[in-house]
Structure formats: C-alpha cells, structure tokens
Amino acid sequence: MAIIFPSILSLLHHNENLRNDPESYRPKRCPGCSHTIVWCHGCYLRKADRKDLNEPSELVHIPRFYCPECDSTCSVLPECIPPRSWYLWKVRQIIFLLLLAGNSVNRTVATSGSRVCRQTVQRWWRRFLDSFSDYSFHLRNHFPWLGRHTELIDFWTKCLASMPLSTVMRLLYEEGCSVP
Ligand SMILES: [Zn+2]
C-alpha cells in the first residue's frame, strides 16, 4: 500500500527532503487500520527514469513504515513518481500538453524530446481519454470552477494550466481512482 507525499515535485526535492526531514514522511495514520502510531521500516529502492529530463536514471529511496496494530507496511511516494510507472509524471505531462494542443501522436513523439516510444504514448493517451468521465467527475468535486469546462480538451487544458499533472493524479489516487 502506498501513500503519496504531496508537493514534492522533483526527485531532487525528494532526496533533499528525505535527508533533511525524514520524519515528514511518517504517515499520521496507518492507511490500513487508521492506527495513529506507525514505525519507520527502512526504505526500498525504486528505479525512476530521468533521462527524459536530461538527468541520469537512478535508484530512489522510498521510505516505508510498519503498523504494529494490523501488522502491515506502507510506503510513502513523493508526488512526482507515479505509483505504477517508472516515468515521472513530468514526462507524461509534457506529452499530454502536446497532444492537447492538437499534435498527432507521431509529432508528439518527434518533438517532446522524450525517449518514450510511440506505442507507450498511444497507450497513455488512450487511457487518459478513456478515464475522462471518471477523472473529471472527481476533479470537479475538488475544483467546482472546472464545471464550466465540459469538453475534454478544454477541461484538461485549463486544469493543467493551474496545477501539475502529479497533483491531479495524487488527488485522484486519494479518491480511490485507478491511476498509472
Ligand atoms: Zn494498521
């Protein structure tokens, strides 16, 4: 089970924060049973691809916690890392903005400066389009002003102009939506 730590938008920020203030990652409650005391349980190493951001890929330390009440562990991911993908949200955001601006998948792959292949971009985009009614429903509950934007392109263009994709996905994840 993972909890997403808000407002950590880069791996650099995560590494610094983890070094200087590891206690800030400790959840206030166990996500399984809501018990209020969880113990530090080391870190696991997770691969995160940063080549698209012109930085070397590296293993990232993800803190883990143990709940003595329900005998379970949870990890705390910085917001910049998707729960189930090793590309940072930032990479996906660049690609989605190009597609929302009307670029074809081929043109997006050619101009994004990303190493993500065409098939992956197509898969990300299809899933993003298919999730529109679910995602937009939850996001309008958080941000009623999004209710003015009913059409997909308009909705996402306005939404991503006001907050990063990582924040959008963190909110959806916390609502129980399936996110990549
Ligand atoms: Zn628990």
Backbone and ligand atoms as CSV (ligand in chain L), in Angstrom:
chain,resi,resn,atom,element,x,y,z
A,1,MET,N,N,0.848,-1.193,0.000
A,1,MET,CA,C,0.000,0.000,0.000
A,1,MET,C,C,0.889,1.250,0.000
A,2,ALA,N,N,0.526,2.234,-0.826
A,2,ALA,CA,C,1.349,3.446,-0.905
A,2,ALA,C,C,0.531,4.680,-0.536
A,3,ILE,N,N,1.231,5.611,0.085
A,3,ILE,CA,C,0.659,6.930,0.371
A,3,ILE,C,C,1.470,7.899,-0.472
A,4,ILE,N,N,0.836,8.953,-0.975
A,4,ILE,CA,C,1.590,9.910,-1.789
A,4,ILE,C,C,1.835,11.179,-0.984
A,5,PHE,N,N,3.103,11.538,-0.912
A,5,PHE,CA,C,3.514,12.723,-0.160
A,5,PHE,C,C,3.332,13.941,-1.074
A,6,PRO,N,N,2.459,14.884,-0.704
A,6,PRO,CA,C,2.149,15.990,-1.614
A,6,PRO,C,C,3.304,16.990,-1.764
A,7,SER,N,N,3.236,17.721,-2.845
A,7,SER,CA,C,4.103,18.893,-3.086
A,7,SER,C,C,5.573,18.581,-3.324
A,8,ILE,N,N,5.933,17.318,-3.412
A,8,ILE,CA,C,7.328,17.002,-3.772
A,8,ILE,C,C,7.317,16.770,-5.279
A,9,LEU,N,N,7.765,17.780,-6.026
A,9,LEU,CA,C,7.564,17.760,-7.472
A,9,LEU,C,C,8.801,17.342,-8.265
A,10,SER,N,N,9.903,17.078,-7.569
A,10,SER,CA,C,11.091,16.598,-8.290
A,10,SER,C,C,11.862,15.623,-7.405
A,11,LEU,N,N,12.674,14.792,-8.053
A,11,LEU,CA,C,13.469,13.826,-7.276
A,11,LEU,C,C,14.529,14.546,-6.451
A,12,LEU,N,N,15.004,15.670,-6.976
A,12,LEU,CA,C,15.989,16.464,-6.231
A,12,LEU,C,C,15.381,16.923,-4.904
A,13,HIS,N,N,14.173,17.447,-4.985
A,13,HIS,CA,C,13.469,17.909,-3.785
A,13,HIS,C,C,13.229,16.733,-2.828
A,14,HIS,N,N,12.841,15.600,-3.385
A,14,HIS,CA,C,12.602,14.406,-2.558
A,14,HIS,C,C,13.874,13.984,-1.833
A,15,ASN,N,N,14.985,13.915,-2.584
A,15,ASN,CA,C,16.246,13.468,-1.969
A,15,ASN,C,C,16.681,14.411,-0.847
A,16,GLU,N,N,16.527,15.700,-1.089
A,16,GLU,CA,C,16.902,16.694,-0.070
A,16,GLU,C,C,16.001,16.580,1.155
A,17,ASN,N,N,14.710,16.469,0.884
A,17,ASN,CA,C,13.741,16.421,1.974
A,17,ASN,C,C,13.915,15.156,2.818
A,18,LEU,N,N,14.194,14.055,2.132
A,18,LEU,CA,C,14.361,12.787,2.839
A,18,LEU,C,C,15.615,12.836,3.721
A,19,ARG,N,N,16.618,13.547,3.232
A,19,ARG,CA,C,17.866,13.665,4.000
A,19,ARG,C,C,17.683,14.599,5.203
A,20,ASN,N,N,16.994,15.732,4.946
A,20,ASN,CA,C,16.903,16.765,5.986
A,20,ASN,C,C,15.731,16.589,6.942
A,21,ASP,N,N,14.662,15.989,6.465
A,21,ASP,CA,C,13.468,15.905,7.303
A,21,ASP,C,C,12.734,14.568,7.073
A,22,PRO,N,N,13.426,13.453,7.369
A,22,PRO,CA,C,12.796,12.150,7.095
A,22,PRO,C,C,11.483,11.957,7.861
A,23,GLU,N,N,11.382,12.627,9.002
A,23,GLU,CA,C,10.191,12.485,9.849
A,23,GLU,C,C,8.929,12.991,9.133
A,24,SER,N,N,9.119,13.926,8.176
A,24,SER,CA,C,7.949,14.497,7.489
A,24,SER,C,C,7.210,13.448,6.661
A,25,TYR,N,N,7.871,12.315,6.369
A,25,TYR,CA,C,7.224,11.274,5.556
A,25,TYR,C,C,6.331,10.346,6.385
A,26,ARG,N,N,6.507,10.400,7.710
A,26,ARG,CA,C,5.771,9.445,8.548
A,26,ARG,C,C,4.260,9.733,8.485
A,27,PRO,N,N,3.452,8.751,8.060
A,27,PRO,CA,C,2.002,8.994,7.967
A,27,PRO,C,C,1.398,9.236,9.353
A,28,LYS,N,N,0.381,10.087,9.386
A,28,LYS,CA,C,-0.289,10.366,10.663
A,28,LYS,C,C,-1.119,9.161,11.114
A,29,ARG,N,N,-1.563,8.388,10.126
A,29,ARG,CA,C,-2.349,7.188,10.420
A,29,ARG,C,C,-1.930,6.062,9.487
A,30,CYS,N,N,-2.117,4.851,9.953
A,30,CYS,CA,C,-1.907,3.699,9.085
A,30,CYS,C,C,-3.013,3.712,8.025
A,31,PRO,N,N,-2.657,3.586,6.728
A,31,PRO,CA,C,-3.705,3.604,5.698
A,31,PRO,C,C,-4.608,2.367,5.758
A,32,GLY,N,N,-4.142,1.319,6.455
A,32,GLY,CA,C,-4.946,0.092,6.533
A,32,GLY,C,C,-5.978,0.146,7.655
A,33,CYS,N,N,-5.546,0.579,8.867
A,33,CYS,CA,C,-6.449,0.472,10.018
A,33,CYS,C,C,-6.616,1.792,10.764
A,34,SER,N,N,-5.965,2.857,10.297
A,34,SER,CA,C,-6.065,4.193,10.904
A,34,SER,C,C,-5.396,4.299,12.274
A,35,HIS,N,N,-4.656,3.280,12.675
A,35,HIS,CA,C,-3.890,3.369,13.920
A,35,HIS,C,C,-2.934,4.557,13.816
A,36,THR,N,N,-2.763,5.273,14.948
A,36,THR,CA,C,-2.024,6.544,14.844
A,36,THR,C,C,-0.518,6.401,15.072
A,37,ILE,N,N,-0.051,5.204,15.368
A,37,ILE,CA,C,1.399,5.058,15.552
A,37,ILE,C,C,1.938,4.070,14.521
A,38,VAL,N,N,2.795,4.569,13.647
A,38,VAL,CA,C,3.474,3.669,12.706
A,38,VAL,C,C,4.980,3.827,12.883
A,39,TRP,N,N,5.686,2.734,12.705
A,39,TRP,CA,C,7.134,2.735,12.926
A,39,TRP,C,C,7.868,2.836,11.590
A,40,CYS,N,N,9.042,3.487,11.648
A,40,CYS,CA,C,9.897,3.513,10.457
A,40,CYS,C,C,10.295,2.074,10.128
A,41,HIS,N,N,10.325,1.785,8.839
A,41,HIS,CA,C,10.619,0.415,8.422
A,41,HIS,C,C,11.591,0.442,7.250
A,42,GLY,N,N,12.582,1.336,7.340
A,42,GLY,CA,C,13.613,1.416,6.307
A,42,GLY,C,C,13.114,2.037,5.017
A,43,CYS,N,N,13.817,1.720,3.947
A,43,CYS,CA,C,13.482,2.257,2.626
A,43,CYS,C,C,13.550,1.115,1.631
A,44,TYR,N,N,12.835,1.260,0.523
A,44,TYR,CA,C,13.142,0.364,-0.592
A,44,TYR,C,C,13.639,1.226,-1.734
A,45,LEU,N,N,14.360,0.589,-2.662
A,45,LEU,CA,C,14.937,1.340,-3.775
A,45,LEU,C,C,14.056,1.173,-4.992
A,46,ARG,N,N,13.736,2.293,-5.610
A,46,ARG,CA,C,12.864,2.251,-6.760
A,46,ARG,C,C,13.553,2.945,-7.934
A,47,LYS,N,N,13.408,2.352,-9.099
A,47,LYS,CA,C,14.031,2.936,-10.287
A,47,LYS,C,C,13.146,4.068,-10.812
A,48,ALA,N,N,13.750,5.184,-11.117
A,48,ALA,CA,C,12.995,6.284,-11.721
A,48,ALA,C,C,13.792,6.789,-12.913
A,49,ASP,N,N,13.140,6.877,-14.046
A,49,ASP,CA,C,13.812,7.260,-15.286
A,49,ASP,C,C,13.845,8.771,-15.415
A,50,ARG,N,N,15.047,9.321,-15.455
A,50,ARG,CA,C,15.155,10.769,-15.583
A,50,ARG,C,C,15.866,11.170,-16.873
A,51,LYS,N,N,16.113,10.176,-17.750
A,51,LYS,CA,C,16.839,10.508,-18.980
A,51,LYS,C,C,16.086,11.539,-19.799
A,52,ASP,N,N,14.740,11.482,-19.726
A,52,ASP,CA,C,13.944,12.450,-20.465
A,52,ASP,C,C,14.102,13.858,-19.924
A,53,LEU,N,N,14.593,13.957,-18.713
A,53,LEU,CA,C,14.802,15.282,-18.120
A,53,LEU,C,C,16.282,15.646,-18.168
A,54,ASN,N,N,17.020,14.902,-19.048
A,54,ASN,CA,C,18.456,15.131,-19.206
A,54,ASN,C,C,19.238,14.905,-17.930
A,55,GLU,N,N,18.762,13.990,-17.117
A,55,GLU,CA,C,19.485,13.643,-15.903
A,55,GLU,C,C,19.624,12.119,-15.898
A,56,PRO,N,N,20.666,11.596,-15.262
A,56,PRO,CA,C,20.813,10.136,-15.252
A,56,PRO,C,C,19.710,9.470,-14.436
A,57,SER,N,N,19.337,8.262,-14.856
A,57,SER,CA,C,18.375,7.499,-14.064
A,57,SER,C,C,19.059,7.065,-12.782
A,58,GLU,N,N,18.295,6.927,-11.762
A,58,GLU,CA,C,18.906,6.478,-10.522
A,58,GLU,C,C,17.888,5.753,-9.657
A,59,LEU,N,N,18.424,5.075,-8.657
A,59,LEU,CA,C,17.545,4.400,-7.717
A,59,LEU,C,C,17.150,5.412,-6.645
A,60,VAL,N,N,15.881,5.456,-6.369
A,60,VAL,CA,C,15.359,6.450,-5.434
A,60,VAL,C,C,14.961,5.739,-4.147
A,61,HIS,N,N,15.317,6.320,-3.016
A,61,HIS,CA,C,14.927,5.744,-1.727
A,61,HIS,C,C,13.478,6.106,-1.416
A,62,ILE,N,N,12.663,5.090,-1.186
A,62,ILE,CA,C,11.258,5.311,-0.835
A,62,ILE,C,C,11.048,4.823,0.603
A,63,PRO,N,N,10.716,5.733,1.522
A,63,PRO,CA,C,10.574,5.302,2.916
A,63,PRO,C,C,9.373,4.390,3.141
A,64,ARG,N,N,9.565,3.465,4.055
A,64,ARG,CA,C,8.492,2.520,4.396
A,64,ARG,C,C,8.182,2.606,5.887
A,65,PHE,N,N,6.960,2.277,6.227
A,65,PHE,CA,C,6.530,2.322,7.620
A,65,PHE,C,C,5.762,1.041,7.942
A,66,TYR,N,N,5.821,0.687,9.211
A,66,TYR,CA,C,5.177,-0.550,9.663
A,66,TYR,C,C,4.124,-0.224,10.720
A,67,CYS,N,N,2.957,-0.814,10.584
A,67,CYS,CA,C,1.905,-0.614,11.573
A,67,CYS,C,C,1.852,-1.848,12.484
A,68,PRO,N,N,2.145,-1.670,13.796
A,68,PRO,CA,C,2.133,-2.823,14.702
A,68,PRO,C,C,0.707,-3.300,15.000
A,69,GLU,N,N,-0.266,-2.444,14.742
A,69,GLU,CA,C,-1.652,-2.800,15.058
A,69,GLU,C,C,-2.196,-3.844,14.069
A,70,CYS,N,N,-1.995,-3.573,12.755
A,70,CYS,CA,C,-2.543,-4.519,11.766
A,70,CYS,C,C,-1.436,-5.292,11.043
A,71,ASP,N,N,-0.171,-5.130,11.537
A,71,ASP,CA,C,0.948,-5.908,11.012
A,71,ASP,C,C,1.114,-5.724,9.501
A,72,SER,N,N,0.998,-4.461,9.036
A,72,SER,CA,C,1.178,-4.217,7.593
A,72,SER,C,C,2.217,-3.114,7.393
A,73,THR,N,N,2.751,-3.068,6.170
A,73,THR,CA,C,3.696,-1.995,5.853
A,73,THR,C,C,3.090,-1.095,4.790
A,74,CYS,N,N,3.529,0.154,4.789
A,74,CYS,CA,C,3.126,1.060,3.704
A,74,CYS,C,C,4.351,1.854,3.291
A,75,SER,N,N,4.343,2.319,2.050
A,75,SER,CA,C,5.442,3.147,1.568
A,75,SER,C,C,4.900,4.538,1.264
A,76,VAL,N,N,5.794,5.513,1.294
A,76,VAL,CA,C,5.373,6.893,1.043
A,76,VAL,C,C,6.129,7.421,-0.177
A,77,LEU,N,N,5.395,7.580,-1.259
A,77,LEU,CA,C,5.980,8.012,-2.534
A,77,LEU,C,C,5.937,9.527,-2.652
A,78,PRO,N,N,7.017,10.150,-3.137
A,78,PRO,CA,C,6.915,11.578,-3.433
A,78,PRO,C,C,5.941,11.781,-4.607
A,79,GLU,N,N,5.264,12.906,-4.598
A,79,GLU,CA,C,4.213,13.146,-5.606
A,79,GLU,C,C,4.708,13.015,-7.053
A,80,CYS,N,N,5.997,13.311,-7.288
A,80,CYS,CA,C,6.491,13.309,-8.676
A,80,CYS,C,C,6.558,11.915,-9.304
A,81,ILE,N,N,6.498,10.855,-8.496
A,81,ILE,CA,C,6.610,9.485,-9.034
A,81,ILE,C,C,5.230,8.830,-9.111
A,82,PRO,N,N,4.814,8.366,-10.289
A,82,PRO,CA,C,3.528,7.656,-10.372
A,82,PRO,C,C,3.597,6.340,-9.588
A,83,PRO,N,N,2.477,5.906,-9.017
A,83,PRO,CA,C,2.505,4.667,-8.240
A,83,PRO,C,C,2.901,3.439,-9.063
A,84,ARG,N,N,2.539,3.408,-10.368
A,84,ARG,CA,C,2.757,2.173,-11.131
A,84,ARG,C,C,3.568,2.357,-12.408
A,85,SER,N,N,4.276,3.470,-12.516
A,85,SER,CA,C,5.059,3.667,-13.737
A,85,SER,C,C,6.413,4.238,-13.338
A,86,TRP,N,N,7.443,3.937,-14.103
A,86,TRP,CA,C,8.748,4.455,-13.696
A,86,TRP,C,C,9.096,5.765,-14.389
A,87,TYR,N,N,8.271,6.208,-15.359
A,87,TYR,CA,C,8.463,7.544,-15.917
A,87,TYR,C,C,7.843,8.550,-14.955
A,88,LEU,N,N,8.542,9.646,-14.697
A,88,LEU,CA,C,7.989,10.661,-13.789
A,88,LEU,C,C,6.757,11.307,-14.425
A,89,TRP,N,N,5.866,11.811,-13.581
A,89,TRP,CA,C,4.664,12.481,-14.092
A,89,TRP,C,C,5.010,13.616,-15.036
A,90,LYS,N,N,6.158,14.270,-14.787
A,90,LYS,CA,C,6.567,15.403,-15.602
A,90,LYS,C,C,6.681,15.028,-17.080
A,91,VAL,N,N,7.188,13.829,-17.333
A,91,VAL,CA,C,7.351,13.354,-18.713
A,91,VAL,C,C,5.975,13.212,-19.369
A,92,ARG,N,N,5.057,12.588,-18.627
A,92,ARG,CA,C,3.712,12.384,-19.163
A,92,ARG,C,C,3.006,13.727,-19.375
A,93,GLN,N,N,3.268,14.673,-18.484
A,93,GLN,CA,C,2.618,15.977,-18.612
A,93,GLN,C,C,3.048,16.687,-19.905
A,94,ILE,N,N,4.343,16.639,-20.214
A,94,ILE,CA,C,4.834,17.276,-21.450
A,94,ILE,C,C,4.124,16.650,-22.655
A,95,ILE,N,N,4.014,15.338,-22.638
A,95,ILE,CA,C,3.390,14.622,-23.754
A,95,ILE,C,C,1.897,14.955,-23.855
A,96,PHE,N,N,1.204,14.959,-22.745
A,96,PHE,CA,C,-0.230,15.270,-22.774
A,96,PHE,C,C,-0.481,16.697,-23.248
A,97,LEU,N,N,0.367,17.630,-22.822
A,97,LEU,CA,C,0.156,19.022,-23.255
A,97,LEU,C,C,0.336,19.158,-24.766
A,98,LEU,N,N,1.291,18.425,-25.327
A,98,LEU,CA,C,1.484,18.458,-26.782
A,98,LEU,C,C,0.272,17.862,-27.497
A,99,LEU,N,N,-0.250,16.765,-26.969
A,99,LEU,CA,C,-1.420,16.124,-27.588
A,99,LEU,C,C,-2.658,17.000,-27.434
A,100,LEU,N,N,-2.808,17.616,-26.276
A,100,LEU,CA,C,-3.971,18.500,-26.060
A,100,LEU,C,C,-3.919,19.721,-26.974
A,101,ALA,N,N,-2.691,20.114,-27.339
A,101,ALA,CA,C,-2.551,21.266,-28.239
A,101,ALA,C,C,-2.843,20.893,-29.685
A,102,GLY,N,N,-3.172,19.615,-29.936
A,102,GLY,CA,C,-3.588,19.218,-31.281
A,102,GLY,C,C,-2.524,18.484,-32.071
A,103,ASN,N,N,-1.371,18.227,-31.447
A,103,ASN,CA,C,-0.333,17.484,-32.165
A,103,ASN,C,C,-0.724,16.008,-32.287
A,104,SER,N,N,-0.333,15.396,-33.400
A,104,SER,CA,C,-0.580,13.954,-33.562
A,104,SER,C,C,0.367,13.189,-32.631
A,105,VAL,N,N,0.090,11.895,-32.458
A,105,VAL,CA,C,0.986,11.073,-31.637
A,105,VAL,C,C,2.394,11.063,-32.249
A,106,ASN,N,N,2.474,10.915,-33.585
A,106,ASN,CA,C,3.788,10.888,-34.244
A,106,ASN,C,C,4.560,12.181,-34.007
A,107,ARG,N,N,3.867,13.289,-34.165
A,107,ARG,CA,C,4.532,14.576,-33.989
A,107,ARG,C,C,4.935,14.774,-32.527
A,108,THR,N,N,4.079,14.322,-31.627
A,108,THR,CA,C,4.389,14.442,-30.195
A,108,THR,C,C,5.644,13.659,-29.852
A,109,VAL,N,N,5.728,12.436,-30.374
A,109,VAL,CA,C,6.914,11.608,-30.107
A,109,VAL,C,C,8.162,12.292,-30.675
A,110,ALA,N,N,8.020,12.889,-31.862
A,110,ALA,CA,C,9.176,13.507,-32.524
A,110,ALA,C,C,9.609,14.798,-31.826
A,111,THR,N,N,8.678,15.519,-31.219
A,111,THR,CA,C,9.038,16.849,-30.696
A,111,THR,C,C,9.134,16.934,-29.173
A,112,SER,N,N,8.703,15.899,-28.464
A,112,SER,CA,C,8.668,16.020,-26.999
A,112,SER,C,C,10.061,15.973,-26.368
A,113,GLY,N,N,11.035,15.497,-27.144
A,113,GLY,CA,C,12.373,15.348,-26.584
A,113,GLY,C,C,12.436,14.147,-25.652
A,114,SER,N,N,11.430,13.303,-25.739
A,114,SER,CA,C,11.332,12.166,-24.832
A,114,SER,C,C,11.772,10.893,-25.541
A,115,ARG,N,N,12.202,9.908,-24.776
A,115,ARG,CA,C,12.556,8.616,-25.356
A,115,ARG,C,C,11.378,7.645,-25.308
A,116,VAL,N,N,10.251,8.123,-24.833
A,116,VAL,CA,C,9.090,7.236,-24.719
A,116,VAL,C,C,8.639,6.855,-26.130
A,117,CYS,N,N,8.419,5.556,-26.359
A,117,CYS,CA,C,8.105,5.112,-27.717
A,117,CYS,C,C,6.641,5.418,-28.067
A,118,ARG,N,N,6.381,5.335,-29.365
A,118,ARG,CA,C,5.063,5.672,-29.901
A,118,ARG,C,C,3.950,4.836,-29.252
A,119,GLN,N,N,4.209,3.539,-29.107
A,119,GLN,CA,C,3.186,2.642,-28.536
A,119,GLN,C,C,2.845,3.047,-27.108
A,120,THR,N,N,3.865,3.433,-26.360
A,120,THR,CA,C,3.611,3.833,-24.967
A,120,THR,C,C,2.809,5.125,-24.923
A,121,VAL,N,N,3.194,6.083,-25.768
A,121,VAL,CA,C,2.455,7.351,-25.807
A,121,VAL,C,C,0.993,7.089,-26.168
A,122,GLN,N,N,0.800,6.230,-27.150
A,122,GLN,CA,C,-0.559,5.915,-27.595
A,122,GLN,C,C,-1.374,5.264,-26.461
A,123,ARG,N,N,-0.709,4.368,-25.740
A,123,ARG,CA,C,-1.374,3.675,-24.630
A,123,ARG,C,C,-1.726,4.679,-23.521
A,124,TRP,N,N,-0.791,5.565,-23.167
A,124,TRP,CA,C,-1.037,6.582,-22.128
A,124,TRP,C,C,-2.213,7.457,-22.519
A,125,TRP,N,N,-2.190,7.877,-23.801
A,125,TRP,CA,C,-3.198,8.828,-24.277
A,125,TRP,C,C,-4.587,8.182,-24.299
A,126,ARG,N,N,-4.641,6.937,-24.781
A,126,ARG,CA,C,-5.937,6.232,-24.853
A,126,ARG,C,C,-6.527,6.081,-23.453
A,127,ARG,N,N,-5.678,5.719,-22.522
A,127,ARG,CA,C,-6.152,5.531,-21.151
A,127,ARG,C,C,-6.610,6.863,-20.537
A,128,PHE,N,N,-5.858,7.906,-20.853
A,128,PHE,CA,C,-6.208,9.249,-20.350
A,128,PHE,C,C,-7.572,9.669,-20.900
A,129,LEU,N,N,-7.808,9.434,-22.192
A,129,LEU,CA,C,-9.089,9.784,-22.817
A,129,LEU,C,C,-10.213,8.935,-22.226
A,130,ASP,N,N,-9.950,7.644,-22.065
A,130,ASP,CA,C,-10.986,6.738,-21.546
A,130,ASP,C,C,-11.380,7.079,-20.104
A,131,SER,N,N,-10.460,7.681,-19.357
A,131,SER,CA,C,-10.731,7.968,-17.945
A,131,SER,C,C,-11.402,9.321,-17.741
A,132,PHE,N,N,-11.691,10.009,-18.833
A,132,PHE,CA,C,-12.157,11.396,-18.696
A,132,PHE,C,C,-13.389,11.532,-17.802
A,133,SER,N,N,-14.410,10.704,-18.017
A,133,SER,CA,C,-15.636,10.920,-17.234
A,133,SER,C,C,-15.379,10.642,-15.749
A,134,ASP,N,N,-14.605,9.630,-15.447
A,134,ASP,CA,C,-14.285,9.305,-14.050
A,134,ASP,C,C,-13.426,10.406,-13.420
A,135,TYR,N,N,-12.318,10.745,-14.082
A,135,TYR,CA,C,-11.393,11.743,-13.537
A,135,TYR,C,C,-12.069,13.107,-13.407
A,136,SER,N,N,-12.805,13.515,-14.446
A,136,SER,CA,C,-13.383,14.869,-14.409
A,136,SER,C,C,-14.461,14.960,-13.325
A,137,PHE,N,N,-15.182,13.870,-13.097
A,137,PHE,CA,C,-16.198,13.863,-12.034
A,137,PHE,C,C,-15.549,14.167,-10.678
A,138,HIS,N,N,-14.477,13.455,-10.363
A,138,HIS,CA,C,-13.816,13.654,-9.067
A,138,HIS,C,C,-13.152,15.026,-8.972
A,139,LEU,N,N,-12.539,15.459,-10.067
A,139,LEU,CA,C,-11.839,16.743,-10.014
A,139,LEU,C,C,-12.800,17.913,-9.871
A,140,ARG,N,N,-14.001,17.790,-10.450
A,140,ARG,CA,C,-14.981,18.869,-10.296
A,140,ARG,C,C,-15.457,18.983,-8.853
A,141,ASN,N,N,-15.421,17.874,-8.119
A,141,ASN,CA,C,-15.761,17.946,-6.695
A,141,ASN,C,C,-14.719,18.756,-5.920
A,142,HIS,N,N,-13.454,18.616,-6.332
A,142,HIS,CA,C,-12.385,19.384,-5.682
A,142,HIS,C,C,-12.377,20.824,-6.153
A,143,PHE,N,N,-12.596,21.016,-7.442
A,143,PHE,CA,C,-12.460,22.342,-8.061
A,143,PHE,C,C,-13.725,22.646,-8.860
A,144,PRO,N,N,-14.748,23.207,-8.187
A,144,PRO,CA,C,-16.028,23.444,-8.871
A,144,PRO,C,C,-15.888,24.300,-10.136
A,145,TRP,N,N,-14.864,25.164,-10.194
A,145,TRP,CA,C,-14.698,26.010,-11.396
A,145,TRP,C,C,-14.448,25.171,-12.651
A,146,LEU,N,N,-13.985,23.931,-12.482
A,146,LEU,CA,C,-13.780,23.071,-13.653
A,146,LEU,C,C,-15.106,22.661,-14.292
A,147,GLY,N,N,-16.202,22.839,-13.555
A,147,GLY,CA,C,-17.517,22.515,-14.088
A,147,GLY,C,C,-17.883,23.339,-15.320
A,148,ARG,N,N,-17.238,24.483,-15.464
A,148,ARG,CA,C,-17.501,25.331,-16.641
A,148,ARG,C,C,-16.915,24.722,-17.902
A,149,HIS,N,N,-15.968,23.808,-17.726
A,149,HIS,CA,C,-15.258,23.268,-18.888
A,149,HIS,C,C,-15.684,21.817,-19.099
A,150,THR,N,N,-16.645,21.626,-19.970
A,150,THR,CA,C,-17.246,20.299,-20.118
A,150,THR,C,C,-16.561,19.457,-21.187
A,151,GLU,N,N,-15.946,20.114,-22.129
A,151,GLU,CA,C,-15.343,19.380,-23.243
A,151,GLU,C,C,-13.913,18.966,-22.859
A,152,LEU,N,N,-13.512,17.767,-23.286
A,152,LEU,CA,C,-12.259,17.157,-22.811
A,152,LEU,C,C,-11.017,18.037,-22.982
A,153,ILE,N,N,-10.816,18.533,-24.213
A,153,ILE,CA,C,-9.597,19.317,-24.480
A,153,ILE,C,C,-9.590,20.577,-23.610
A,154,ASP,N,N,-10.739,21.244,-23.570
A,154,ASP,CA,C,-10.851,22.471,-22.791
A,154,ASP,C,C,-10.631,22.167,-21.298
A,155,PHE,N,N,-11.248,21.104,-20.812
A,155,PHE,CA,C,-11.137,20.726,-19.394
A,155,PHE,C,C,-9.675,20.517,-18.997
A,156,TRP,N,N,-8.993,19.659,-19.760
A,156,TRP,CA,C,-7.613,19.324,-19.357
A,156,TRP,C,C,-6.649,20.480,-19.586
A,157,THR,N,N,-6.892,21.270,-20.634
A,157,THR,CA,C,-6.005,22.409,-20.873
A,157,THR,C,C,-6.090,23.379,-19.700
A,158,LYS,N,N,-7.311,23.670,-19.244
A,158,LYS,CA,C,-7.488,24.607,-18.119
A,158,LYS,C,C,-6.961,23.988,-16.820
A,159,CYS,N,N,-7.251,22.725,-16.635
A,159,CYS,CA,C,-6.828,22.045,-15.405
A,159,CYS,C,C,-5.298,22.036,-15.289
A,160,LEU,N,N,-4.604,21.637,-16.375
A,160,LEU,CA,C,-3.141,21.522,-16.311
A,160,LEU,C,C,-2.450,22.876,-16.389
A,161,ALA,N,N,-3.205,23.911,-16.729
A,161,ALA,CA,C,-2.624,25.260,-16.674
A,161,ALA,C,C,-2.594,25.739,-15.222
A,162,SER,N,N,-3.408,25.142,-14.366
A,162,SER,CA,C,-3.471,25.645,-12.989
A,162,SER,C,C,-2.791,24.733,-11.967
A,163,MET,N,N,-2.463,23.514,-12.341
A,163,MET,CA,C,-1.752,22.630,-11.403
A,163,MET,C,C,-1.018,21.545,-12.193
A,164,PRO,N,N,0.060,20.996,-11.616
A,164,PRO,CA,C,0.782,19.946,-12.332
A,164,PRO,C,C,-0.012,18.644,-12.409
A,165,LEU,N,N,0.290,17.841,-13.425
A,165,LEU,CA,C,-0.373,16.541,-13.582
A,165,LEU,C,C,-0.170,15.669,-12.337
A,166,SER,N,N,0.998,15.798,-11.691
A,166,SER,CA,C,1.265,14.971,-10.496
A,166,SER,C,C,0.261,15.278,-9.381
A,167,THR,N,N,-0.102,16.549,-9.230
A,167,THR,CA,C,-1.074,16.928,-8.189
A,167,THR,C,C,-2.455,16.397,-8.538
A,168,VAL,N,N,-2.823,16.522,-9.819
A,168,VAL,CA,C,-4.109,15.985,-10.295
A,168,VAL,C,C,-4.187,14.493,-9.969
A,169,MET,N,N,-3.120,13.772,-10.302
A,169,MET,CA,C,-3.131,12.325,-10.131
A,169,MET,C,C,-3.082,11.936,-8.653
A,170,ARG,N,N,-2.408,12.738,-7.844
A,170,ARG,CA,C,-2.402,12.450,-6.403
A,170,ARG,C,C,-3.821,12.571,-5.843
A,171,LEU,N,N,-4.525,13.635,-6.239
A,171,LEU,CA,C,-5.902,13.818,-5.753
A,171,LEU,C,C,-6.786,12.651,-6.192
A,172,LEU,N,N,-6.624,12.238,-7.452
A,172,LEU,CA,C,-7.438,11.125,-7.962
A,172,LEU,C,C,-7.097,9.819,-7.244
A,173,TYR,N,N,-5.806,9.629,-6.990
A,173,TYR,CA,C,-5.361,8.418,-6.280
A,173,TYR,C,C,-5.980,8.389,-4.879
A,174,GLU,N,N,-5.981,9.555,-4.213
A,174,GLU,CA,C,-6.544,9.627,-2.859
A,174,GLU,C,C,-8.054,9.402,-2.853
A,175,GLU,N,N,-8.689,9.678,-3.993
A,175,GLU,CA,C,-10.132,9.435,-4.129
A,175,GLU,C,C,-10.441,7.973,-4.430
A,176,GLY,N,N,-9.384,7.197,-4.652
A,176,GLY,CA,C,-9.585,5.779,-4.947
A,176,GLY,C,C,-9.654,5.466,-6.438
A,177,CYS,N,N,-9.372,6.467,-7.289
A,177,CYS,CA,C,-9.365,6.209,-8.733
A,177,CYS,C,C,-8.122,5.383,-9.096
A,178,SER,N,N,-8.227,4.649,-10.181
A,178,SER,CA,C,-7.086,3.903,-10.675
A,178,SER,C,C,-6.203,4.861,-11.480
A,179,VAL,N,N,-4.971,5.074,-11.037
A,179,VAL,CA,C,-4.053,5.935,-11.793
A,179,VAL,C,C,-2.815,5.097,-12.144
A,180,PRO,N,N,-2.114,5.500,-13.232
A,180,PRO,CA,C,-0.955,4.700,-13.688
A,180,PRO,C,C,0.142,4.587,-12.627
L,1,ZN,ZN,ZN,-2.558,-0.587,10.565
